């Protein structure tokens, strides 16, 4: 017998993540490693269990194999429950036929049977590509207090960044009266975080109506929210003031990892009162040899460092050989940086080998020239040959032979 739930969460984790280029060619965006020992999906999953939400659907689609394997039965997040737990929900064939998920709203609509199985009063819709800590139970209390049909989490962004977001314009009581998608000149600075709470009756009605609309793009921000506002439903903005970053681009992923090294940034992954859980194999402690020099970096267990590491994040199983240097970079699990290699402003994906004396990424000669800065990316499993040179901003997906130059193009 299925136990009724007051609320359940649905995590949208099926996007292609095309703006992460080489990192997501064979990997779903929410499965991309982050912060030395996590994957991006750990954040919404941990937020759910810390918020008292024990029934979570994870909607997958693009390159789901590693993500599905990683989630497993949900045990690392205490979501291996007899009543509820975590469920991976890929598109599936129905008797009337089916399609891939065609938008965020369509993905939820295709899983309405899963939602109604738990007969919830409220459904929390989450993205799978954000780094943040948030208590969804406080947002739910706000939603109930306001007798809202839908509540949208928002955060105040700098005026010069409003054109990058969907902006919510509100009355003094927080009621939303207008939604502007990436406005050139915004009326407010309240940016949607892509986190929604819906009362179940309203969600069902608007998803059904949207599915019947042949010209809809099946998206919450573009279709569902505007339709609700048009009909003067009760939509409210819930203000969030903590750390939050959409890591859907190479630059934002690099910046979020670097933020972990900045004590001025309010993202503390060591806090035990709101722990971020992850599926991690038991590994020996990290080894820092006598020849190593490490400064302001995250060095995860199971890592060997014999060279120089500065302002970087190293994941489990990484080896930095003697004479190698890593600066302002993210080195993902299982990668080896050989003797004499130099890595700067780079993201090196899992299980790569950077050959002896190779140079990957670079610091621009004119540091004031913003266009000259750029993160170099090496895709998972790639071998960069001995003495090879890889330009700044390059996206490398194939092995590079010894002493061959790889262009940024």
N, C-alpha and C positions, 0 to 999 in steps of 0.2 A: 504494500500500500504506500502510495506517495504522500509524503507529509507536506501539508500546505505551508508556504512561506510568505511572510509579510513582504519581502522584497528579494529580487534576484538581480544579478549583474550579468551583462552581456559585453564581452570584450571583442571589438572589431580588430581582428588580427590577420586579415586576408589580403591586405594591399600588397602590390608588387614592390613598392619601395624603390622605384626607378631612380629617384634622386640620390640614392646611395650607391648607384652605379655598380662597381666591381664587388662591393661587399654583399650585394643581394642577388647576384647572378644564380646562385645555387642555394640561397638561404632566405627564408621569410624575414622581413624586417624586424618583427618582434623577437626573433631568435638571435639577432646580432649581439655579440658580447659587449658588455659595458662595465667600466669601473673596476677591472681587475678580477672580479669573481662572479659577476652577474650577467644576465641577458636582459634585454629591455622588457620582456614580458614579466619579469620578476616584480616590477614596480606596481602595475595594476593588480596582479594577483595578491601581492603582499598587502596592498592597501585594502583589498576586499576583506581578507581574513582579519586584519587588524581593526577593521570597521565593523566586524561582527556579521559579515555577509558570507554565508557558507555554501551558496549555490551559485555557480559561475559557469556560463557558457562561453567558450572561446571559439570564435568564428574564423576558421582558416580557409585558405584557398590557394594562394601562390606559394610554391615550393614548401609544402607543409611538413615534409618528412622529419627534419631535425627538430622543428618546433613541437610536433606531436610526440616524438620520442622524449623530448626534454620535459614536457608537462607530465607525461605518463599518467599515473593514478592520482597525482596531486599531493602526494605525501609530504614533500618538502615544505609546502605551504599550509599544511594541516587541512587539506581539502580532499582527503580520502575518507569521505563520510558515508555512513550507511544511508542517511537521508540527505541527499544533496551532494555536495562535492563539486569537482571541476569536470567539465565535459568538453571535449573537442568536437566542434560541429562543422564539418566540411559540407559543401553542396552535395546533395544526393538525388538520386533518380526517384521520382514519384510516378504513380500510375498515369498521371496526366502529362508527364514529361517534366523536364526541369531545365534550368539554365544555370550558368555560373552566376554568382552574386554580381549584380550589375550596379550596385551602389550601396551606401551604408544603410539606407532605409530598406532596400530590397533584401539585404542580408538578414536583417532582423525579421522582416516579414516572412521569409522562407523558413524561419525557425520559430514561428508563432506556436506551433504544436508543442515544442519543447517548453516555451514560456508558460502556456496555459496548463501544462502538466502539473505545475506547482501552484497554480491559482494565486499568483501574487497580487497585492494591491498596487505595487510600484515596481517599475523596471528601471534599472540604472544602466545607461549606455556609456561605454568607455572606449577610448582609443587604445591601441596596443603599441604605440610608438612615442610615449611621453615619459620623461623622467621627473618624478615628483613624489612627495608623500602627502596624502590627503585623507582626512577622516570623512568618508562618505556618509556616515551616520549623522553627522552634523548638518550636512547638506539635505539629507532626507528629513530631518526634524524641521528645517527651514521650509522645505516644500510642503510639509503637512501643516505647519503653522500658517502659511500663506494661502492654504487651500488652493494650491496651484494645479493647473493641468500639466504644466511642464516647467521645470527649473533648469536653467543653463548656468553652468559654472563659468565665471568670468574673472579675469584679472586685469588690473590696470597696466597698460603698456605705455612707453614713451610716445609722445605725440608723433614723432618722426617715424615710428614703426607701425602706426595704425593701418597704413595701406597694405600691410601684409596679412591682416586678420579680418575675420568677420566681426563687426563691431555692433554691440548691443546698446541702444539708446533707451534710457529708463526714466521713469518718474522717481520722485524722492523716496517712495516706499519700495523701490526695486522692481516695480512692474515694467516689463519691457513693452514699449510702444512701437519700436522700429528696429529692423535688422538691416545693416549695411554690409554688403560683401566687398571687402577690400576697397574702401572708399578713398578717393584721391584727397578729399578734405573731410575729415571725420567730425561728427558732432560730439563724440565722447571718446574716451580712451579705454573703454571696457571691452576687452577682446574675449571672444568665445574660446574656451579651452577644449571644445569638442566633448564635453562631459554633460550628459543630460539625465534628468530623472523625469519619467512620465508616469502619470496615473494610468492604470492599465486600460480602462475603457477608452480613454482618449487615444492612446497609442494604437489600439486595435483599429479604431475607426479611421484614423488618418493614414495608417499604413495600407489599409484596404482601399481607401479612396485613391491613394497615390499609385497603388498597383494598377488600378483601373484607368489611370491617366496615361495615354500612349505617348505623350510628349514629355513626361517627367523624366528627369535624370536619376530619380530614385535615391535622393540624397537628403539627409536631415537638414543640413545648413541651407541648401539651395531650394528645397521643396517643402519639407514637412514644417519647419519653423515658420517660413513665410506664410504658408497656408493657414496655420493656426493664428498668426497675427492678423491676417486678413479677416478671420472670423471672430476677432476680438476675444480669444480665449485668454485664460489667466496664465501668462508666462512671466516668470520672475527670474532675475539675475542674482545668483549667489556669488558673493565676492570671496575670492581666494587670494591670500597675501603671501603664501610661502614660495618656495622654489618650484618652478615648472619650466620645462623646456621640451619643445617638439624636436626630436632628434631625427627628423626625416631627411636631412641633408648632410653631406660630408662635413661641412663647416660646423653645423650645429652639434653633430655627434662629437667632433673633436673638441669643441668648446665645452660641452657638458662634461667630458672626461677631465679636461683641464680644470674645470671648476672645482673638482674634488681636491685639487692641490692648493686651492686658494682658501685660506681660513676665513676670508671676508665673505665668502659665499655661503648661504644658509642651507647647504645640502650635506648633512652629516649622516653617512651610511654606517657609522659605528654606534649610533644611538640604540640602546636596548629597549626604550619605551615605544618605539615604532620601528621594529626590525624589518629589514628587507630580506626575505628568505630566498634561497636559491638551491638548485640541485647541483651539489659539488661533490666530486669524488674525494675520498680521503687521500691527502698527499703529505709527503714529508715537509718539514719547515723549509722556508727559502734558505739558500746558501749564498752568502756574500763573502767572497774570497778576500785575501789580503791585497790582491792587485786591484780590487774594485774601488770605484769612487761613485757614491750614490748621493744625490742631493734632491730634496723636495719631490719625491716620487712615491708611487704606490707599487710595492713589490709583493706579489701574491705568493702564498705557499707553493712549494714545488718548483720554484724558479731558481736558476743558477745565474749569478752575476759575477763575472770576472773582469769586466770592462767598466766603462763610464756610463752612468745613467743620470740624466738631469731633467727634471720637470716632465716626467713621463709616467705612463701607466703600463705595468707589465702583468700579464695574466699568468695563470698556472702553466707550468711546463715550459716556459720560455727560457732560453739559454743565451746569455750575452757573453761571448768568448773574450779572452784577454786581448786588449788592444782595440776592441770594438767600442763605438760610442753611440749612444741613443739620446737624442735631445728633443723635447717638445713633441713627443710621439706616443702612439698607442700601439702596443705589441700584443696581439691576441694569442690565445693558447697554442702551445706546441711549436712556436716559431723559434728558429735558431738564427742568431746574428753572428756570423763568423769573424775570425780574427781580422782586425784592421778595418772592418766595415764601418761606415758612418751613416747613421739614419737621422734625418732632421725633418720636422714638420711632416710627419707621415703617419698613416694608419696602415699597419701590416696585419692582414687577416690571419686566420688560423693555419697552422702547419706549413708555414713558408720557410724557405732557407734563403738568407741573404749572404751571398758568397764573400770570400775573403777580399778585403780592400774595395768592395763595392761601395758606391755612394748613392743613397736613396733620399730624394728630396733635398732641398737647399734653402738657405736663408738669403733673401734678396740683398743685393749690395746696397740699394737705397731703401732703408727700412721705413722711410716715410711714405713710400709709394705703395698704397694699399692694393693696387691692381697686381703688383708683383708678388704679393703673398698668396700662398695657396697650399693646401694639404695634398700630398702625394698619397696614392692608395695602391696597395698591392693586394690582389685578390687571393683568396684561400688556396693553399697548396702550390703556389707559384715559387719557382726557384730563380733567383737573380744570380747570374753568373759571377765568377771571380773578376774583380776589376770593372764590372759594368757600372754605367752611370745612368741614373733615372732622374729626369727633370722634376722640378716643383710642379705641382698640379697634375702630374701624369696619372692615368688610370691604367694599371698594368694587369692584364688577365691571362697572359701567356708567359711561359718561361723565357728568360733572357739569357742567351749564351754568354760565355766569358767575353769581357771587354767589348760589349756592344752597347751603343748609346740608345736609350729608349726615349722617343719624343713625348712631349706633352700631348700631341695630337693623337 
